[in-house]
């Protein structure tokens, strides 16, 4: 430096060093962000404005900053005088760099040089917050490029480099010899005290449960250096990062701004967040933004709900009425839902029905929070279908592979039945009928016979037998009196559909004739009296045509055979046919009993499963045959119930067990259905607690917690064997047991 301002420059340089020391101390204590702006060097341009107080007549600007090659070769920012004339005193031109709103300058560093003539001087100074100029150092003579650094103990709003006529307003400076000032390789250090602001929205923050990739709408704003990047964090872990465009240059291993406001002041973007990276349940979500000066701010944590796991399979599915064949096209399914833990609740079930002829309903959905049943399901026609059911949670997760499958068996088509063709035998010893059923299959049947001149049908001992690929109903004929006999076959399939016929397959009536011998012909000439047969059951509590007795108890069949005039028919042999209910392993039993002096009779029936009792009189030479429509003997199921304790606290686990008796019956393939019930005193009724199934030996086990008992309570429990297809017993219950439950 030279001239008067040279000495001042040296003094200022010493002050600059002291100011830098003070600045470094403050920097360690400050909480504001800091960033550095590079200008006209390192391939950076300039972010400054130029002004001329003479209106552009005496000064002009010039700048060139290399964008390639040597970043400093020829780079400079200059103010120059024009080639002729003069400029009045105190008139000047200047380059100005201003700190953005919310920031202030604390240091400038760079290289300066100039050529000055005839009163033209150079002054570098600070722009204060009122917009005034405060000179810091300057020069009055020509000088070569020199480096300088100035720190500001008091923050300033901007920096100016002035080229001016340093004379009074009544004097002028000659422009005959050109004067100019130049700068390059400038770095400005700025403090940024304003933290940025940020926000987050979009699908990720919408109410409810989220799954899979979710879109987050993010935004940021900053008053100072601008938003450099925004990151989204879940439970403190970064899940998405967006770096915004900024004017920056890498210098000596660090990023420096190429403009005073290097980044956008307001930004918005969309991010994709993979929720599957986190466990199911609630999580903490924040979005943080950081400006170029490394000021950072985050949103208030908010709770978001993630669930990417499909529910497990439904538990303990139960088809009302069992899985056997039925003739009503309605199916009601219930189940227990698995525990979802921290995941989203179950909001419905999807189901699919497949079956004969390639039928496929496709996946359908039934909604309902904590749905546990599907009622009124229909199948398109007779046949065996497969129902698959799986669950859907509130987040929309579902897995068809977790489906449970149950058979739906529907048959509303009666079986086909026809007597076999006539083989030419006048009265065959064996009567047979072909039985067919395309769906549930033949289950039972009975063949009846009667004389053509009688109205009374006689039930014959009948069996279903397999013949080749088909099924036949077969009944042997007892000894019959001469005459023409008609036959009827009644059949039922496994679904309960019934059919009856009196014809052969060719459409002719099923009849046969027994030819009379001379002796029989003479005996048949005698007129026979009509008879009436009365019968009833006695056992349990009372008597009648239908009786229910406890398990293991017998019953008594009694009645009377009378003539038309009401007199008893004594000494006649009656036939008693006991046909066990479906599911029994015993064969039909035939017994005989003789009437007493007044035509009365009585027969003790042994313990066993439920059965139908048919009583008939075959007739003789003096009396016509007669029969009584079948009586119904229902036997209750027998079972026991035991507890592992008689006293427990509320919430403790109670273990129950017992066994279903199966005398004369087979336990169903899936086990016997058993309900544990409690006695509700307010209604004087037994209410269900839980339903379970036994094993193949009839043993069952269950567990239960009394969760809502307060105080103390004596609770009576019993086990009840429920009605099922192919279970030859009526519903029956165990002896009640009592448990004391107390709250702590």
C-alpha positions in Angstrom: 0.0 0.0 0.0 1.1 3.6 -0.5 -0.1 7.1 0.4 -2.0 8.2 3.5 -4.3 5.2 3.5 -1.4 2.8 3.4 -0.5 3.6 7.1 -4.1 3.3 8.0 -4.2 0.0 6.2 -1.4 -1.4 8.4 -3.1 -0.2 11.6 -6.3 -1.8 10.4 -4.5 -5.1 9.7 -3.4 -5.3 13.3 -7.0 -4.6 14.4 -8.1 -7.3 12.0 -5.9 -9.9 13.7 -7.3 -9.0 17.2 -10.8 -9.1 15.8 -10.2 -12.6 14.4 -9.0 -13.8 17.8 -12.1 -12.5 19.4 -14.2 -14.0 16.7 -12.7 -17.5 17.2 -13.6 -17.3 20.9 -17.1 -16.3 20.2 -17.5 -19.0 17.6 -16.8 -21.7 20.2 -19.6 -20.3 22.4 -22.1 -19.3 19.8 -25.0 -21.5 18.9 -25.7 -19.9 15.5 -24.8 -21.7 12.3 -22.0 -20.5 10.1 -21.2 -20.7 6.4 -18.6 -19.3 4.0 -19.4 -17.8 0.6 -16.7 -17.9 -2.1 -16.7 -15.2 -4.9 -14.7 -14.7 -8.1 -12.3 -17.5 -7.7 -12.4 -21.3 -7.5 -14.7 -21.0 -10.6 -17.3 -19.1 -8.6 -19.1 -16.0 -9.9 -20.2 -13.0 -8.0 -23.3 -12.3 -6.0 -23.1 -8.5 -5.6 -24.7 -5.4 -7.0 -22.9 -2.3 -8.5 -24.0 1.3 -8.3 -22.7 4.7 -9.5 -23.6 8.0 -7.7 -22.9 9.9 -11.0 -25.7 8.1 -12.8 -23.3 6.0 -14.9 -21.5 8.9 -16.5 -18.1 8.7 -14.8 -17.6 5.1 -13.6 -18.3 1.7 -15.1 -18.3 -1.9 -13.7 -16.3 -4.8 -15.0 -16.0 -8.4 -13.8 -14.8 -11.6 -15.2 -14.6 -14.8 -13.1 -13.1 -17.9 -14.6 -15.5 -20.9 -14.9 -12.9 -23.3 -16.2 -9.1 -23.8 -16.3 -7.1 -21.8 -13.8 -9.8 -20.5 -11.4 -7.8 -17.3 -10.6 -6.2 -16.4 -13.9 -7.7 -13.1 -15.0 -10.5 -13.3 -12.4 -11.4 -9.9 -11.0 -14.3 -7.6 -9.9 -13.5 -4.0 -10.9 -14.8 -0.5 -10.8 -13.3 1.8 -13.4 -13.3 5.5 -14.3 -14.3 6.6 -17.8 -11.7 7.8 -20.3 -12.3 11.6 -20.2 -13.5 14.5 -18.2 -13.7 14.8 -14.4 -15.8 13.7 -11.5 -17.1 15.9 -8.7 -15.8 15.5 -5.1 -17.5 12.8 -3.0 -18.9 11.0 -6.1 -18.2 7.3 -6.2 -19.0 3.9 -7.6 -19.2 0.7 -5.6 -19.6 -3.1 -5.5 -21.8 -4.3 -2.5 -22.2 -7.7 -1.0 -25.2 -8.0 1.5 -25.8 -10.6 4.1 -29.2 -12.3 3.6 -32.1 -11.6 6.0 -31.5 -13.4 9.3 -27.7 -13.5 8.9 -24.8 -11.2 9.3 -21.2 -10.9 8.2 -18.4 -11.6 10.6 -15.3 -11.8 8.3 -14.1 -11.1 4.8 -11.0 -12.4 3.2 -9.6 -11.8 -0.3 -7.1 -10.2 -2.7 -7.2 -6.5 -3.7 -5.2 -4.1 -5.9 -5.8 -0.8 -7.7 -4.5 2.0 -9.9 -5.4 5.5 -8.5 -4.8 9.0 -10.0 -5.5 12.7 -9.2 -7.5 12.4 -6.0 -9.3 9.1 -6.8 -9.1 6.9 -3.8 -10.4 3.5 -2.7 -12.2 2.6 0.5 -13.4 -0.8 1.7 -15.9 -0.8 4.6 -18.9 -2.2 6.2 -22.6 -1.5 5.6 -24.3 -1.1 9.0 -27.8 -2.1 9.8 -29.1 1.4 9.1 -27.7 1.2 5.6 -24.8 3.5 6.3 -21.2 3.0 5.2 -18.3 2.7 7.6 -14.8 2.6 6.0 -12.4 0.1 7.5 -9.4 0.5 5.3 -8.4 2.0 2.0 -5.7 3.2 -0.5 -4.8 6.4 -2.3 -2.1 5.1 -4.6 -1.5 2.3 -7.1 -0.6 -1.1 -5.6 -0.1 -4.7 -6.7 -2.4 -7.6 -5.6 -2.3 -8.2 -1.9 -4.3 -10.5 0.4 -6.3 -9.1 3.2 -8.6 -10.4 6.0 -10.9 -8.4 8.2 -13.0 -9.7 11.1 -16.0 -7.8 12.6 -16.4 -7.8 16.3 -19.7 -6.2 15.8 -21.8 -8.0 13.1 -22.4 -6.0 9.9 -25.0 -6.2 7.2 -22.8 -6.0 4.2 -19.5 -5.1 2.6 -18.7 -2.3 0.0 -15.7 -1.7 -2.2 -15.8 2.0 -3.2 -13.9 4.0 -5.9 -14.4 7.7 -5.2 -13.2 11.2 -5.8 -11.9 12.0 -2.3 -12.2 15.8 -2.5 -14.8 18.3 -1.4 -18.0 18.8 -3.4 -16.7 22.1 -4.7 -13.7 20.4 -6.3 -13.3 17.6 -8.9 -10.9 14.8 -9.8 -9.5 14.5 -13.3 -10.2 11.3 -15.2 -7.4 11.9 -17.8 -5.5 9.1 -16.3 -7.8 6.0 -15.7 -8.2 4.8 -12.2 -9.7 1.5 -11.1 -10.0 -0.9 -8.1 -10.0 -4.7 -8.3 -10.9 -7.7 -6.1 -10.8 -11.5 -6.4 -10.7 -14.7 -4.4 -13.2 -13.4 -1.9 -14.6 -15.4 1.0 -17.3 -14.1 3.3 -18.0 -15.7 6.7 -21.7 -15.3 7.7 -23.5 -16.2 10.9 -27.0 -17.6 10.6 -29.0 -17.4 13.8 -32.3 -18.4 12.4 -33.2 -22.1 12.6 -35.1 -23.5 9.6 -38.7 -24.7 9.7 -40.0 -28.0 8.4 -43.2 -30.0 8.0 -44.4 -33.4 7.0 -47.7 -34.7 5.7 -49.1 -37.0 3.0 -50.2 -40.7 3.2 -47.6 -41.6 5.8 -49.2 -39.3 8.3 -52.8 -40.0 7.5 -54.9 -41.5 10.3 -55.0 -45.2 10.7 -52.6 -48.0 9.9 -50.0 -47.9 7.1 -48.3 -50.7 5.2 -45.8 -51.0 2.4 -44.2 -48.0 0.7 -45.8 -44.7 1.9 -45.5 -41.3 0.5 -44.5 -38.4 2.8 -45.0 -34.8 1.6 -42.2 -32.8 3.2 -41.5 -29.1 3.2 -38.9 -26.7 4.6 -38.2 -23.0 4.8 -35.3 -20.9 5.9 -34.8 -17.1 6.2 -31.0 -17.1 5.9 -28.8 -19.5 4.0 -31.7 -21.7 2.6 -32.6 -25.3 3.1 -29.8 -27.7 2.2 -31.5 -31.0 2.9 -34.4 -32.7 4.7 -34.5 -36.1 6.3 -37.3 -38.2 7.7 -36.6 -40.4 10.8 -38.7 -43.2 12.3 -37.7 -44.1 15.8 -34.5 -42.1 15.3 -33.4 -44.0 12.2 -33.2 -42.2 8.9 -35.7 -43.6 6.4 -35.5 -40.9 3.6 -33.2 -38.1 2.7 -33.8 -35.3 0.2 -30.9 -33.0 -0.7 -32.0 -29.8 -2.3 -30.1 -27.9 -5.1 -27.6 -25.4 -3.6 -25.0 -23.1 -5.3 -21.8 -24.6 -3.7 -18.2 -25.3 -4.4 -15.9 -27.8 -2.8 -12.8 -25.9 -1.6 -10.1 -27.6 0.5 -12.3 -30.5 1.4 -15.3 -28.5 2.5 -18.4 -27.1 0.8 -18.6 -23.3 0.4 -21.5 -21.3 -0.9 -21.2 -19.7 -4.3 -24.0 -17.2 -3.5 -24.9 -15.2 -0.5 -28.2 -17.3 -0.3 -26.9 -20.6 -1.7 -30.0 -22.7 -1.2 -33.8 -22.3 -1.8 -35.6 -20.5 1.0 -38.7 -22.6 0.5 -38.8 -26.2 -0.6 -41.2 -29.1 -0.9 -40.8 -32.6 -2.1 -42.2 -36.1 -1.8 -40.4 -39.0 -0.1 -41.1 -42.7 -0.1 -40.8 -44.5 3.3 -40.6 -48.3 3.5 -42.7 -49.2 6.5 -41.7 -52.8 6.2 -38.4 -52.0 7.7 -40.0 -51.6 11.1 -42.0 -53.9 13.3 -45.7 -53.8 13.5 -47.1 -51.3 15.9 -46.8 -47.6 16.8 -43.6 -45.6 15.9 -42.3 -42.1 16.3 -42.0 -40.0 13.2 -40.1 -36.7 12.8 -38.9 -34.7 9.8 -35.8 -32.6 10.2 -34.4 -29.8 7.9 -30.9 -28.4 7.9 -29.9 -25.1 6.3 -26.5 -24.5 4.6 -25.1 -23.1 7.8 -25.9 -26.4 9.5 -28.7 -25.0 11.7 -31.1 -27.9 12.2 -34.8 -28.1 13.3 -37.2 -31.0 13.6 -40.9 -31.4 13.7 -42.7 -32.4 16.9 -42.6 -36.2 17.1 -45.9 -37.8 16.0 -47.1 -41.4 16.3 -47.6 -43.4 13.2 -48.9 -46.9 13.0 -47.2 -49.6 10.8 -48.4 -53.1 10.1 -47.0 -55.2 7.3 -47.8 -58.7 8.6 -51.0 -60.5 7.6 -53.1 -62.0 10.4 -52.6 -65.7 11.2 -55.2 -68.3 10.4 -58.6 -68.2 12.1 -58.6 -70.4 15.3 -61.0 -73.3 16.1 -63.4 -73.0 13.2 -66.9 -74.3 13.9 -69.5 -75.0 11.3 -73.0 -74.8 12.8 -74.6 -78.3 12.6 -71.3 -80.0 11.9 -69.5 -80.8 8.6 -71.9 -83.6 7.6 -74.5 -83.5 4.8 -77.5 -81.2 5.0 -80.5 -80.5 2.9 -80.9 -76.8 3.9 -78.7 -74.5 1.7 -77.4 -72.4 4.6 -74.0 -72.6 6.3 -73.0 -70.6 9.4 -69.3 -70.5 10.2 -67.7 -69.1 13.4 -64.1 -69.0 14.6 -61.8 -67.3 17.1 -59.4 -64.6 16.0 -55.7 -64.8 16.7 -54.1 -62.3 19.0 -52.8 -59.4 17.0 -50.5 -58.0 19.7 -49.2 -54.6 18.8 -50.4 -54.9 15.2 -53.6 -53.5 13.7 -56.9 -55.1 14.6 -58.8 -57.5 12.4 -61.5 -55.8 10.4 -62.9 -58.6 8.3 -62.5 -61.9 6.6 -62.1 -62.9 3.0 -63.5 -66.2 1.7 -63.6 -68.3 -1.4 -65.8 -71.1 -2.4 -64.8 -73.8 -4.9 -66.6 -76.9 -5.9 -68.1 -79.2 -8.6 -67.9 -78.3 -12.2 -65.0 -75.9 -11.7 -67.0 -73.5 -9.6 -64.9 -70.7 -8.1 -66.6 -67.8 -6.4 -63.4 -65.8 -6.4 -62.2 -64.0 -3.2 -65.0 -62.1 -1.4 -64.8 -59.9 1.6 -67.0 -59.5 4.7 -66.2 -56.5 6.8 -66.5 -56.0 10.6 -64.2 -55.1 13.4 -63.1 -58.3 15.1 -65.4 -60.3 12.8 -65.7 -63.8 14.1 -68.4 -65.4 11.9 -69.9 -65.7 8.5 -73.6 -66.4 8.4 -76.0 -67.5 5.7 -73.4 -68.7 3.2 -75.0 -70.4 0.2 -73.6 -72.9 -2.4 -74.8 -72.9 -6.0 -76.1 -76.4 -6.0 -75.8 -79.9 -4.6 -72.4 -81.3 -4.0 -69.3 -81.0 -1.8 -67.7 -77.6 -1.8 -64.6 -76.3 -0.1 -64.8 -73.0 1.8 -61.5 -71.2 2.5 -61.5 -68.3 5.0 -58.6 -65.9 5.9 -58.4 -62.7 7.8 -57.7 -59.1 6.9 -56.4 -56.4 9.3 -57.0 -52.7 9.4 -53.8 -52.0 7.5 -55.1 -54.1 4.6 -52.8 -57.1 5.2 -54.2 -60.5 4.2 -52.7 -63.8 3.2 -54.8 -66.3 1.3 -52.1 -68.9 2.1 -53.2 -68.8 5.8 -56.7 -69.7 4.9 -58.5 -72.5 6.8 -60.5 -74.9 4.7 -63.8 -76.6 5.6 -66.1 -78.8 3.5 -69.7 -77.6 2.8 -71.9 -80.6 1.9 -75.3 -79.8 0.5 -77.8 -82.2 -1.0 -81.5 -81.3 -1.5 -82.0 -84.0 -4.2 -84.1 -87.1 -3.1 -82.4 -90.4 -3.7 -83.6 -92.7 -6.4 -85.2 -96.1 -5.6 -86.9 -98.8 -7.6 -87.5 -102.5 -7.0 -85.4 -104.9 -9.0 -87.0 -106.4 -12.1 -89.4 -109.3 -11.8 -87.5 -112.6 -12.0 -90.6 -114.7 -12.6 -90.8 -116.1 -9.0 -94.4 -116.0 -7.8 -93.4 -114.9 -4.3 -89.6 -114.4 -4.0 -87.9 -115.2 -0.7 -85.9 -111.9 -0.9 -87.2 -108.5 -1.9 -84.6 -106.0 -3.3 -84.7 -102.4 -4.4 -81.9 -100.5 -6.2 -81.0 -97.3 -4.4 -79.0 -94.4 -5.9 -77.9 -91.0 -4.7 -75.4 -88.8 -6.6 -74.3 -86.7 -3.6 -74.6 -87.6 0.0 -75.3 -91.3 -0.7 -77.9 -93.7 0.7 -78.1 -93.8 4.5 -81.1 -95.9 5.5 -84.2 -97.5 4.1 -87.1 -99.9 4.9 -89.1 -102.2 2.8 -92.8 -102.8 3.7 -95.3 -105.4 2.6 -99.1 -105.7 2.7 -101.8 -107.8 1.3 -103.6 -106.2 -1.6 -106.9 -106.4 0.3 -105.4 -104.8 3.5 -104.5 -101.3 4.5 -101.8 -102.2 7.0 -98.2 -102.2 6.0 -95.8 -104.6 7.7 -92.2 -103.5 8.2 -89.7 -106.0 7.0 -86.2 -106.4 8.5 -84.2 -104.5 5.9 -80.6 -103.8 5.2 -78.6 -101.6 2.9 -76.0 -103.7 1.1 -73.4 -103.0 -1.5 -73.8 -104.9 -4.7 -71.1 -104.2 -7.3 -70.8 -100.5 -7.7 -74.3 -99.8 -6.5 -76.4 -100.1 -3.3 -79.5 -102.3 -2.7 -82.2 -102.3 -0.1 -82.7 -106.0 0.8 -85.4 -107.6 3.0 -86.2 -111.4 3.4 -89.9 -112.3 3.3 -91.4 -114.1 6.3 -94.0 -116.8 6.0 -97.1 -115.2 4.5 -100.6 -116.4 3.8 -101.6 -117.0 0.3 -102.7 -113.9 -1.6 -101.4 -110.9 -3.6 -98.9 -108.7 -1.8 -97.8 -105.2 -2.5 -94.5 -103.8 -1.5 -93.2 -100.3 -0.7 -89.6 -99.1 -0.2 -88.8 -95.9 1.8 -85.2 -94.6 1.6 -83.3 -91.6 3.0 -79.9 -90.2 2.0 -77.2 -88.9 4.4 -78.6 -85.4 4.1 -82.1 -86.5 5.2 -83.8 -86.4 1.8 -86.4 -89.1 1.5 -88.0 -91.0 -1.3 -90.6 -93.8 -1.6 -91.7 -96.1 -4.3 -94.0 -99.0 -5.0 -92.7 -99.7 -8.5 -90.0 -101.5 -10.3 -87.4 -99.9 -12.5 -89.6 -100.6 -15.6 -92.5 -98.7 -14.0 -94.7 -101.7 -13.1 -96.1 -102.0 -9.6 -94.1 -104.2 -7.2 -96.5 -107.0 -6.4 -96.2 -110.8 -6.0 -98.8 -113.6 -5.4 -98.6 -116.6 -3.1 -100.6 -119.4 -4.6 -102.9 -121.1 -2.2 -102.9 -124.9 -1.6 -106.3 -126.6 -1.3 -105.9 -126.6 2.5 -105.0 -123.0 2.6 -107.7 -122.0 0.3 -110.3 -123.6 2.5 -108.9 -121.9 5.6 -108.8 -118.6 3.8 -112.6 -118.8 3.2 -113.1 -118.2 6.8 -113.6 -114.5 7.5 -110.9 -112.7 9.5 -111.6 -110.0 12.1 -109.9 -106.7 11.9 -107.5 -105.8 14.8 -106.1 -102.7 16.4 -102.7 -102.5 18.0 -101.9 -100.0 20.8 -98.4 -99.3 22.1 -96.5 -96.8 24.3 -93.2 -96.4 26.0 -92.6 -96.0 29.7 -89.4 -94.8 31.3 -87.8 -91.6 32.5 -90.5 -89.3 33.7 -93.8 -90.5 32.2 -95.1 -92.5 29.3 -96.1 -91.9 25.8 -95.2 -92.4 22.1 -91.9 -90.6 22.5 -89.9 -90.9 25.6 -86.5 -89.6 26.8 -84.5 -91.6 29.3 -81.2 -91.0 31.0 -78.0 -92.6 29.7 -77.7 -96.2 30.8 -81.4 -96.5 31.7 -83.8 -99.0 30.0 -87.4 -98.5 29.1 -90.6 -100.6 28.9 -92.7 -101.1 25.8 -96.3 -101.9 26.6 -99.7 -102.0 24.8 -102.6 -104.1 23.8 -103.9 -106.0 20.7 -107.7 -105.8 20.4 -110.4 -107.0 18.1 -113.0 -104.7 16.4 -115.3 -105.1 19.3 -112.7 -104.1 21.8 -112.0 -107.5 23.2 -108.4 -108.4 23.8 -106.7 -110.8 21.4 -104.9 -113.2 23.7 -102.0 -115.5 22.9 -101.0 -113.7 19.7 -97.3 -113.2 18.9 -96.2 -109.7 18.2 -93.1 -108.7 16.4 -91.0 -105.8 17.9 -88.3 -104.2 15.6 -85.9 -101.9 17.3 -83.9 -99.8 14.8 -81.0 -97.8 16.4 -80.5 -94.2 15.4 -77.9 -93.2 12.9 -74.4 -93.5 14.2 -75.0 -96.6 16.3 -72.8 -99.6 15.8 -75.5 -102.1 16.7 -77.7 -103.8 14.1 -81.5 -103.6 14.2 -82.9 -106.1 16.7 -86.1 -108.2 16.3 -87.9 -109.6 19.4 -91.3 -111.3 19.9 -93.8 -111.0 22.7 -97.1 -112.7 23.3 -100.2 -111.0 24.3 -101.8 -111.9 27.7 -105.4 -112.9 28.5 -106.7 -109.4 27.8 -104.5 -108.9 24.7 -102.0 -106.8 26.7 -98.3 -107.1 26.4 -95.1 -105.7 27.9 -91.4 -105.9 26.9 -88.4 -104.6 28.7 -86.0 -102.7 26.5 -82.3 -102.9 27.4 -80.1 -99.8 27.9 -78.5 -98.6 24.7 -78.6 -95.7 22.2 -81.7 -93.9 20.9 -83.9 -96.1 18.6 -87.2 -96.4 16.9 -89.5 -99.1 18.1 -92.0 -100.7 15.6 -94.6 -103.2 16.8 -96.6 -105.3 14.3 -99.0 -108.2 14.3 -98.7 -110.4 11.2 -102.2 -111.7 11.5 -103.4 -115.3 11.5 -106.3 -117.2 10.1 -108.8 -115.5 12.4 -107.4 -112.0 12.7 -106.1 -109.5 10.2 -102.6 -108.1 10.6 -102.1 -104.7 12.2 -99.2 -102.5 13.2 -98.4 -99.5 15.2 -96.5 -96.5 13.7 -92.9 -96.5 15.2 -92.4 -95.1 18.7 -89.4 -92.9 19.5 -87.1 -93.8 22.4 -84.6 -91.1 23.0 -81.6 -91.7 25.3 -79.6 -88.8 26.7 -75.9 -88.7 26.3 -73.8 -89.7 29.3 -70.6 -87.8 30.3 -68.6 -86.6 33.3 -67.0 -83.3 34.2 -64.0 -82.8 36.6 -62.1 -79.7 37.7 -58.5 -79.4 38.7 -59.5 -77.1 41.7 -62.5 -76.0 43.5 -61.3 -72.5 44.5 -59.4 -69.9 42.5 -58.8 -66.2 42.1 -60.2 -64.0 39.4 -58.0 -64.4 36.3 -56.5 -67.7 37.3 -56.7 -70.6 34.8 -59.2 -73.4 35.5 -58.6 -76.7 33.8 -61.6 -78.9 33.1 -61.8 -82.4 31.7 -64.2 -85.3 31.4 -65.3 -88.2 29.1 -68.2 -88.8 26.9 -69.7 -92.4 27.2 -70.1 -94.1 23.8 -72.0 -97.3 24.6 -73.2 -98.8 21.3 -71.9 -95.8 19.3 -68.8 -94.6 17.6 -67.2 -91.2 18.5 -67.5 -88.9 15.5 -64.5 -88.6 13.3 -63.7 -85.1 14.5 -64.5 -85.9 18.1 -67.7 -85.4 20.0 -69.0 -81.8 20.4 -69.1 -80.8 24.1 -70.3 -77.5 25.6 -69.3 -76.3 29.1 -72.1 -74.3 30.6 -72.7 -72.2 33.7 -76.0 -71.7 35.6 -77.4 -68.2 35.4 -79.5 -67.7 38.5 -81.2 -64.5 37.2 -82.8 -66.3 34.3 -82.8 -69.8 35.8 -81.0 -71.1 32.7 -77.8 -72.7 31.7 -75.6 -70.5 29.5 -72.6 -71.6 27.4 -69.0 -70.9 28.5 -67.0 -72.7 25.8 -67.3 -75.4 23.2 -64.7 -78.1 22.6 -64.4 -81.6 21.1 -63.3 -84.9 22.6 -60.7 -87.2 21.2 -61.5 -90.6 19.7 -61.8 -92.1 23.1 -64.4 -89.6 24.2 -62.0 -87.7 26.5 -62.1 -83.9 26.4 -60.1 -81.1 28.0 -60.6 -77.4 28.2 -59.3 -74.3 30.0 -61.1 -71.1 31.1 -60.3 -67.9 33.0 -63.0 -66.0 35.0 -61.8 -62.5 34.2 -64.6 -60.4 35.3 -65.7 -61.7 38.7 -65.5 -59.1 41.5 -66.0 -60.0 45.1 -66.8 -63.7 45.4 -69.1 -66.0 43.5 -70.1 -69.7 43.5 -70.4 -70.8 40.0 -72.1 -74.1 38.9 -70.7 -75.7 35.8 -71.7 -78.7 33.8 -70.7 -80.4 30.5 -73.3 -81.1 27.8 -72.9 -83.4 24.8 -74.6 -81.5 22.0 -76.7 -83.0 19.2 -74.9 -84.0 16.1 -75.5 -85.9 12.9 -74.6 -89.6 13.3 -74.6 -89.3 17.1 -77.3 -91.8 18.3 -77.9 -90.0 21.6 -80.0 -87.0 22.6 -78.3 -84.0 24.3 -77.3 -84.9 27.8 -75.4 -83.2 30.7 -73.0 -84.2 33.4 -73.6 -83.8 37.1 -73.1 -80.1 38.0 -69.8 -79.1 39.8 -69.2 -75.9 41.8 -66.2 -73.6 41.8 -65.6 -70.7 44.2 -64.1 -67.6 42.4 -62.8 -64.6 44.4 -61.2 -61.3 43.4 -57.9 -60.4 45.1 
